[in-house]
Amino acid sequence: MSLRARDLLLALALALLAGLYGWWFRADRHLVAVLLVFVAPPVLLLLGVLAQRASARFWAGVLALFWFSHGVMSAWSHRDTALYAWAEIALALLIVALVSVPGMRARFARGKTSR
């Protein structure tokens, strides 16, 4: 089976998010913790999306809520890294939108046929 364009875009968004975290926290003195907490989850979910695992798309949506919250908190409290935080917010919103499309299509398609 081939990957859909939406899954490829989701994989790209996850790769960009992992890269953003890697660059953002590159000088952190707790680099191993940063890699485990911030970089590893999007990379593992990226691999799951490429393997066409539905659970990877689900968990990407769930974790995107955390990433969005982290971005808002960072943008609000750390003005010096606000650009990174806004990029994180944008990527998290993109991920939420991409994983929500199939469910929204199914929901609104059902509503049209029942009338």
C-alpha positions in Angstrom: 0.0 0.0 0.0 1.2 3.5 -0.8 1.2 6.3 1.7 -1.4 9.0 1.3 -0.4 12.6 0.8 -1.8 13.4 4.2 0.4 10.8 5.9 3.4 12.1 4.0 2.6 15.6 5.2 2.1 14.3 8.8 5.5 12.5 8.6 7.1 15.7 7.3 5.5 17.7 10.2 6.8 15.2 12.7 10.3 15.3 11.2 10.3 19.1 11.3 9.1 19.1 14.9 11.9 16.6 15.9 14.4 18.8 14.1 13.1 21.9 15.7 13.5 20.4 19.2 16.9 19.1 18.4 18.0 22.6 17.2 16.2 24.5 19.9 17.7 22.6 22.8 21.1 21.8 21.2 23.0 23.6 24.0 21.0 22.3 26.9 23.0 20.7 29.6 20.5 17.9 29.9 20.8 16.8 26.3 20.0 13.2 26.9 16.8 14.1 28.6 15.9 16.5 25.8 16.5 13.7 23.3 14.3 11.3 25.2 11.5 13.7 26.1 11.3 16.0 23.0 13.0 14.4 20.0 12.3 10.7 20.4 8.5 10.8 20.5 8.1 12.6 17.1 10.7 10.4 15.6 9.0 7.2 16.8 5.6 8.5 15.7 7.1 9.4 12.3 8.3 5.8 11.9 4.8 4.6 12.9 3.1 6.8 10.3 5.5 5.6 7.6 4.6 2.0 8.6 0.9 3.0 8.3 0.0 2.3 11.9 -3.3 4.0 12.9 -2.2 4.1 16.5 0.8 6.4 15.4 -1.6 8.9 13.9 -3.8 8.8 17.1 -0.8 9.3 19.4 0.6 12.1 17.2 -2.7 13.9 17.7 -2.7 13.3 21.5 0.9 14.4 21.9 0.3 17.4 19.6 -1.9 18.8 22.4 1.1 18.6 24.7 3.4 20.2 22.1 0.9 23.0 21.5 0.6 23.6 25.3 4.4 23.6 25.6 4.7 26.1 22.7 2.2 28.5 24.2 3.9 28.3 27.6 7.3 28.8 26.1 6.2 31.7 23.9 4.6 33.4 26.9 7.4 32.9 29.4 10.6 32.9 27.3 10.7 35.9 24.9 14.2 35.1 23.7 13.1 31.7 22.2 9.6 32.8 21.1 10.3 32.1 17.4 11.0 28.4 18.3 7.8 28.3 20.4 5.7 29.8 17.6 7.1 27.2 15.1 6.2 24.5 17.7 2.7 25.9 18.0 2.2 25.9 14.2 3.5 22.4 13.7 1.4 21.1 16.6 -1.7 22.7 15.0 -0.8 21.2 11.6 -0.5 17.7 13.2 -3.8 18.0 15.0 -5.5 19.1 11.7 -3.9 16.2 9.7 -4.9 13.5 12.2 -8.4 14.9 12.5 -9.3 15.1 8.8 -10.5 11.5 8.4 -12.7 11.7 11.4 -14.2 15.0 10.4 -14.8 13.8 6.8 -16.6 10.7 8.2 -18.6 12.7 10.6 -19.8 15.3 8.1 -20.4 12.7 5.4 -22.7 10.8 7.8 -24.7 14.0 8.5 -25.4 14.6 4.8 -26.6 11.1 4.1 -29.1 11.0 7.0 -31.2 13.9 5.8 
